[in-house]
């Protein structure tokens, strides 16, 4: 017996000629220090649990001091007294999935199955650029609310991105609970950053410049995709993934399958005369099968980024996104008296409140109508009796 294992006792240990030798502590049952013939020193704890004798290696010296090892041995003893097997607990920790495992499982069995391609792309970018570098090697049970709050706070300069990363983490942990990987979601309760809703649509003079730049762009097939976006108020993914089989040009109808729409519902969109003329011309210039705007190898075009940048530059437009064409379509309809309900139908909104962002434009339309009567009143008042 070595008495109480202290730093002095450890430093005075003599290695055996072969194998290893263990000196046990007199105060903590089973706690000992082991030294090998090569002089390697480590702290161990022997214990019995569920009728089995077990040996737990606490750590090597000098990485672990005698005091730190004693405190750890006391913690382990308390667990043993509660019926916990520290060795089995450690093994479970070693085999538990990491955040890298959760990300891979999420992408393969959820995102690729249930989300639209551009959403999957966004998720992959956030995982690769932010989540994996920061916490990829962590065991999922070791991810805390505090850790997620710290990651979220580090993205404060880009609040929109910060909130999207937080939402993605919350979704992944919700799925991990369903898969019985973890018992709680550490992303729940983390406060989102405030996001100023972005309101941008083309003003009349901007719209004229944009259309002029479209007409002058060298690749008219790409320009046609942007024209269709503007004429229908559709989302970019809906236009780029559109196939000729979805269109009835005789009836002037575009049937969007549920797999293409954000609301996961079939939408039947009536087409304007101008949209029909555009589609008829595009169809005549192609074989009328497959995708309207094919990219390489017959697959749908995936981006309009280069064309959009050049056209906006030619039109002198700044701070405008492709999605703002959808806002422009809606705001012009509302400002000319079309009800929010009908605009919501054309945009494929399933919730009325989604279209309410254009309510202030409707107010202007009502104000113009009111001013019309006011002008009549002024004219009548100025007439002499």
QUIZI-V307946 format. One record per pair of residues at least 6 apart in sequence whose C-alpha atoms are under 7 Angstrom apart, sorted by the first residue. I is the first residue (numbers start at 1). J is the second residue. D is the distance in Angstrom with one decimal. If there is no record, write none. Layout:
I_J_D + I_J_D
//
This chain:
1_23_5.9 + 1_24_5.6 + 1_25_6.9 + 2_23_5.5 + 2_24_5.9 + 2_25_6.1 + 3_25_5.5 + 3_26_5.0 + 4_25_5.1 + 4_26_5.6 + 4_27_6.5 + 5_25_5.5 + 5_66_6.8 + 6_66_5.5 + 7_65_6.8 + 7_66_5.2 + 15_35_5.9 + 15_36_5.8 + 15_37_5.0 + 15_38_7.0 + 15_39_5.4 + 16_36_6.6 + 16_37_5.0 + 17_37_5.6 + 18_37_5.0 + 19_36_5.9 + 19_37_5.6 + 20_34_6.7 + 20_35_5.5 + 20_36_4.1 + 20_37_5.8 + 21_34_5.6 + 21_35_5.5 + 21_36_6.4 + 22_32_6.3 + 22_33_5.6 + 22_34_4.3 + 22_35_6.5 + 23_32_5.4 + 23_33_5.4 + 23_34_6.5 + 24_30_6.7 + 24_31_5.8 + 24_32_4.0 + 24_33_6.5 + 25_31_5.5 + 25_32_5.5 + 30_45_5.1 + 30_46_4.4 + 30_47_6.1 + 31_44_5.9 + 31_45_4.4 + 31_46_6.4 + 31_73_6.4 + 32_43_5.8 + 32_44_5.3 + 32_45_6.1 + 33_41_6.9 + 33_42_5.7 + 33_43_4.4 + 33_44_6.0 + 34_41_5.6 + 34_42_5.3 + 34_43_6.1 + 35_41_4.5 + 35_42_6.7 + 41_60_5.9 + 41_61_5.4 + 42_59_5.5 + 42_60_4.0 + 42_61_5.4 + 43_57_6.1 + 43_58_5.4 + 43_59_5.6 + 43_60_6.3 + 43_69_6.6 + 44_55_6.8 + 44_56_5.6 + 44_57_4.4 + 44_58_5.3 + 45_55_5.7 + 45_56_5.1 + 45_57_6.5 + 45_73_6.5 + 46_54_5.7 + 46_55_4.5 + 46_56_6.4 + 47_53_5.8 + 47_54_5.4 + 47_55_6.5 + 48_54_6.0 + 49_80_6.6 + 49_83_6.7 + 49_85_6.4 + 56_87_6.2 + 58_69_6.7 + 76_86_6.7 + 96_139_6.4 + 97_139_5.9 + 97_140_6.3 + 98_136_6.7 + 98_137_5.7 + 98_138_5.3 + 98_139_4.1 + 98_140_5.2 + 99_135_6.5 + 99_136_4.7 + 99_137_6.1 + 99_138_5.8 + 99_139_6.2 + 99_140_5.5 + 100_132_6.5 + 100_136_4.7 + 100_137_6.3 + 106_172_6.3 + 111_120_5.8 + 112_120_6.5 + 126_165_6.6 + 141_182_6.4 + 143_186_7.0 + 144_186_5.5 + 145_186_4.5 + 145_187_5.8 + 148_187_6.4 + 149_190_6.3 + 152_162_5.6 + 152_166_6.6 + 155_162_5.1 + 156_162_6.4 + 159_193_5.7 + 159_195_6.6 + 160_195_6.4 + 163_192_5.8 + 163_193_6.6 + 166_187_6.9 + 169_187_6.5 + 170_185_6.7 + 170_187_5.0 + 170_188_6.6 + 173_185_5.3 + 174_185_6.2 + 176_182_5.9 + 177_183_5.6 + 177_184_6.5 + 200_324_6.1 + 200_327_7.0 + 201_324_5.5 + 201_325_6.8 + 201_327_5.6 + 201_328_4.5 + 202_328_5.7 + 209_315_5.1 + 210_312_6.9 + 210_315_5.2 + 213_311_5.6 + 213_314_5.9 + 213_315_5.6 + 214_223_5.7 + 214_311_6.4 + 217_223_6.9 + 217_311_6.9 + 225_239_6.9 + 225_293_7.0 + 228_275_6.6 + 229_235_6.9 + 229_236_6.9 + 229_239_6.7 + 229_325_6.7 + 229_326_7.0 + 230_325_5.3 + 230_326_6.4 + 230_329_6.2 + 231_275_6.0 + 233_325_6.7 + 233_326_4.3 + 233_329_5.3 + 233_330_6.9 + 233_347_6.3 + 234_326_6.2 + 234_347_6.7 + 235_323_6.9 + 235_326_7.0 + 238_260_5.9 + 238_261_6.8 + 240_293_6.2 + 240_300_6.1 + 240_301_5.9 + 240_302_6.8 + 241_291_6.7 + 241_300_5.7 + 242_291_5.8 + 242_292_6.0 + 243_290_5.4 + 243_291_4.2 + 243_292_5.6 + 244_288_6.4 + 244_289_5.7 + 244_290_6.1 + 244_291_6.2 + 244_292_6.2 + 246_254_5.9 + 246_255_5.2 + 246_256_6.5 + 247_253_5.9 + 247_254_4.7 + 247_255_6.4 + 248_254_6.4 + 249_276_6.6 + 252_270_5.9 + 252_271_5.2 + 252_276_6.6 + 253_268_6.6 + 253_269_5.7 + 253_270_4.7 + 253_271_5.7 + 254_268_5.8 + 254_269_5.0 + 254_270_6.3 + 254_271_6.9 + 255_267_5.7 + 255_268_4.5 + 255_269_6.3 + 256_266_5.7 + 256_267_5.0 + 256_268_6.4 + 257_265_7.0 + 257_266_4.8 + 257_267_6.7 + 258_264_4.4 + 258_265_4.2 + 258_266_4.5 + 263_350_6.8 + 267_348_6.7 + 269_346_6.3 + 291_300_6.1 + 293_300_6.2 + 293_301_6.1 + 294_300_4.4 + 294_301_5.2 + 295_301_4.2 + 330_343_6.4 + 331_358_6.3 + 331_361_6.5 + 334_340_6.7 + 334_361_6.2 + 334_362_5.4 + 335_361_5.4 + 335_362_5.6 + 335_364_6.7 + 335_365_5.0 + 336_365_6.3 + 337_362_6.9 + 337_365_5.9 + 340_355_6.4 + 344_352_6.9 + 344_355_5.6
//
